[in-house]
Amino acid sequence: MMSETSKVEQEKELAFNKIIGSSDVMSKAILLARKGAKTDVPILISGQSGVGKEVFARAIHKSSGRSDEPFIVVNCGALPANLVESILFGHVRGAFTDAKEDHSGKFVDAHGGTIFLDEIGELPLDLQVKLLRVLQEGEVDPVGGEKIITVDVRVISATNKKLEDLVLEGTFREDLYYRLNVFPVSLPPLNKRKGDIQTLAVHFIQKICKKEKRDVKALTTNAVMLLNSYHWPGNVRQLENVVLRAVILSEGEMITDKDFPQIIADIERIASINKKHNRRIDDLKKTLEIPKEFHNVSIYDENADVFPIEYIEQMMIKYAFIRHKGKMTEIARRLKIGRSTLYRKVDELGLLEED
């Protein structure tokens, strides 16, 4: 008979098995998250909306030494602005008009366990210092309170934004960013793990059929090809919703491509936009009579190494010279440089004809 300790250890080991995906990028993310789960350091999960950040956070908690303790989820982007501080850090009775009794707050609720802060980039700047205090000192300061509360909480945060950019913009504290980003885990978008789409779709079919009491068995080959050809801006969450609709629409045991009308319509819409865009680009090239060397100008070479600024500047001047038919005043205005500087650079490039 399996002991309670053995059961707990087995559950920890199986925590990540609920995450569906065997593609290389997903396998690497799972392996990294498993390693992070064995520590007690803050973890920052990044990825687009719908990739499964909360699923990963739950697996990390379940696989950690805190698995028997609370797992508290907080969506920082969905909290009312005037209540964020109270919800996170608690308040005492009388702290504000509607504070009729003490409120513990999410961090105290998560004591001993894990708190998952989703959309961490939405946390107001003035409250970020209080979160920093929790991370550094393990202390919570309730609104209106005189006593500091000590907490033992593992923090997992998630974002669909680049926090580095928010730091540069001044809307996210740099010291907090480094505190949260001790162990980063990046989750790939669904269109970067195409090999997992069919497996995920079948999983959702089984899950939905059980709930809705339907008898759909699988996907036709054409249905699989359609799903694999789509770009999935809403990622796994969108796939689940699309499969739900397909199961409801399906009239037999197999889901066909015809059961995904929204996906078909979106693919056709994007193809139409791309066709119009490419036609406009072709027309523009013909109208301007721009040489082929400028049709696909890039800032990096075939090895993905960025070109020197001098090279890029030369290409810009050459392009502007041809685009504006050698009219130096207009070229200088467009490039926002002095005419004398432009004349010198154009001369160095040999663009001025000899008299």
N, C-alpha and C positions, 0 to 999 in steps of 0.2 A: 504493500500500500504506500502511495506517494505521500511524503511528509508535507506539512504546510509550507516549509521553507523551500522544498523542491518545487512545489506548485508555483510559488511566487517567482522563483528563478525561471521556470519554464514560461510563465506569462510574460516576463520581461524579455525573454529571448524571442517570443512570438509577436511582440508588439509591432514590429516593423513589417511582419508578414501580411498585414492588412493593407499595406500600401502596394497598389498594383502598378507594376512596371518593371521590365527586365532590360530595357534599352541601356546602352552604355552610360549615357548622361544621367539617367535615373538611378542606375545601380551605384554610380559614384556618389550621388547625393545621399542615397540611403546609407552607404558605407560611412560617409562623413558624419551623418547625423547619429549613427550608432556609436561612433567614437565620442561624439559630444555628449551623448546621454550618460556615458560612464563618468563624466566629470560633473562639477557643480557650478561651472562658470556660466556667465550670461551667453546666450546664443542669439544671434540675429539671423533670421530667415528672410531672404529676399527673393522676389519673383513677381511676375505679373499677377493681376487679379485672377482668381480661379484656378491657380496651379496646385492648390492643396497645402497652403502654409499651415493652416490650423491642424490638418491631418498629421503633418509632420511633427508639429508641436506636441500633440497628444501622444504620438508614438514615442517621442523623446521622454516625455514625462513617465509613460507606462514602463519604459525600459530603464528608468533611473532608480536611484535609491529612495526616491520620494514617491514611488508609485502608489503607495497606500494612503498618501496624504492628498489634500484638495488640489484640483486643477481648475483654476479660475480664469475664465476668458473675458477679456475686456477689449472692445472695439473702440479705440481712441477717436476714430472719426465719426462715431455715432453718438457720442456723449453730448448732452446739452451743455453749451458753453458755460452757463452759470452754475452748473452742478458738477463739472469735471473734478474739481479739487475734492469736494465732499465725497463723491462716488469712489474715487481712488484712495484717498487718505483718511476718510471718515470725518465726523464732526461731533461736537458735544451739544447737548441740549441748550437751546438759546443762542447758538452761534449765529443764526440768522432767523428771519421771520418765521419760516416754516419748520425750523429745527425743533420739533416738540419732544424729541427724545434722542439719546445718543445713537450714533450710527458708526459701526466699526470700520467700514471701508473695505475695498477689495484686497488691499495688501494684508490687512489683519485677517481677513477671511482666508487668505491663501497661506497663512502661517504654517510652516513645516512642509508645504508643498510647492507648487509651481504657479506662477501667474503668467498668462500669455497676453501680451500687449500687442494686439493687431493694429495696423496702420499707425505705428508709433510716430511717424512723421507728422501726424495731425495733432500731436500733443502741444498745447499752448506753450509758448516760450517761457512764460512766467512760472509754469508748473514743472518745467524740466529740471530746475534746480532741486525741487523736492524729490523727484525721482532719483536724481543723482545722489541725494543724501541716503536714500534707501539702499542704493547699490554700494555706496562707500561705507556707510556706518550701520546699515541694517536698522535704521530708525525712521519712524513715521510720526509726523507732526499733524494731528487732527485739527481741522478748522475750529478755531475758538477754544482749543484746549491749552492747558498749561503743562500737561505731562507728555513727555515723549514716550512713544510705545516702541519697544524693541520687537523686531520681526525677523524670522528666518525664512526667506523666500528665494526660490530660484526663479530668475527672470528670463523668459524667452520672449523676444520681440519680433515683429515682422513688418515688412514694408514692401510696397510696390513702387516706391520712389527711390531715387538715388540720394541717400542721406548726405553724401559728400557734397552734392549740389546745394542741398538745403543749408549745410554748414556755410558754404561760400556766400549764399544769399543772406545769411544772418538770421534764419528762422529756426535753426536747430543748433544747440550748443555743441561745440567741438569736443569738450571734455565728456559730455554725455554720450556722444557718438562712439568715442573710443572705449567707454565703459560697456556699452551695449554690444560692440562689435568684437568682443574678445574671441568668439568662435563663430565666424560667418558660415552660413550654409545657403548656397544659391540654388533655387529650383528652376529647372528648364521649362519654357513654355511648351505646350502640347505639340506645336508645329516643329519642334526640335526633337521630338521623340515619337515620330510617326509609327515606329514599330510597336508602340504600346496602344495605339488607337483601337485596333480590333479587340484586343484583350479587355480593355476598359469598357468598350461598347457591350461586349458579351456579359461582362460582370453587371453592368447597369440593367441589361435586359433581364437577367435572372433576378436581380433585386426588385425591379419594378413588377415583374410578373408575379412574384411571390406576394407583393403588397396588393396589387390590383387584380389578382386572381385571373391572369391571362395565361395563354398557352403558346407564347411565341418561343421558338427554339433557337433561332440563329439569324445571321445576316447572309444575304446572297452575295456572290462575288462582286456584282456591280455595286451593291450597297457599300461594301468594304472599300472598293476603288474610289467611290465618291467621297467617303469620309476621309480617306487618305489624301485626297486632292485638295481638301479644304484647308484654310489657313488658321482657323480656330482662334479668333481674337479673344473669346471668352474662356478659352482653355478647357480644363476638365469639367468645370461647372457647366459650361455651355454644352459640352458633349452629353452630359447626363440629362440636361433639359431637352435636348434634341432627341435623344433616344427615348425619353419618356413619351414625347409626342408621337414618335414613330410607332411605339408599341401600341398606343391607343388607336392610331390610324390603321395599323396593319390588319388585314382581313384573313390572313392565314398564319401558318406556323413560321414562315420566313419573312423577315423584313427586307423589302426591296429598296432600290434607290428612289423609287417613286414615293416612298413613305417619308422622304426628307425634302419636301417642297421648299422650305425656307433656305436650306443649304444650296439647292439647285438655283434658286432665284438669286442668292447672294453671289454665287460663282459667276453667273451670267452678267450680273450688274458690274462686278469687278472687271470682267473681261471686256465689257463695253467701254468702261472708263479707260482702261489701259489702251484699247484700240484707238480711242479718240485722242488720248495723250500722245501716243506714238505718231499718229498722223499729224498732229500739230507740230511736234518736234521736227518731223521730216519736212513739213512745209516751211518751218522757220529756217532750217538749214539751207533750203533751196533759195528762199527769199534773200537771205543775208549773204549767200555765196561763201559760207565759211569753209575753209579747207578741212579735209578729213581729219587732220592731226588734232583739231580742236573738238571733234564730235564727242569724244569720250575722255576728256581731260580729267585726270585724277590727281589727288594730293599725295598718293602713295604708289610705290612701284610694285612689281610682280611678287615681291617678297613681303609685301604689306609694310615696308619701311617707308616712313614719310619722306617726301622729297625735301631738299633744302629750301628755305624761304626764298633764296635768290632765284632758284629755278621756277618756283611758282609765280614769283613776281614777273619774271621774263615772259612766261606764258600769258599772264594777265595783260601785259602791255601789248604783246603781239596780237592777242585776241581783240583788244580794244582798238588797236590801230586798224585792223581789218574791218571790224564791226562798224566803226565810225569814219571809214574811208579816209584815214589820215588827217582828219580835222583836229588839229592839236588842242585848240581851245576846249572843244567838246570832250576830248579824251582826258585832258587834265581835270576837267570838272567832274567827269564820271569817276575817275580814279582818286580824286581829292588830293592831287599833288600839284606843285607849282609848275608853270610852263617851262621854266629854265631847267628844272630837274627832269621833266619829261623829255625835253629835247635832248638832254645829255644821254639819258637811258635809251631812247629810240636810236640815237646815233651809234651808241655802243653795240646795239643789236643789229646794226646795218640795215635798218628799215628806211632810212632817208636816202632817196636817190641822189646820185652825184649830178651836179649841174654840168 
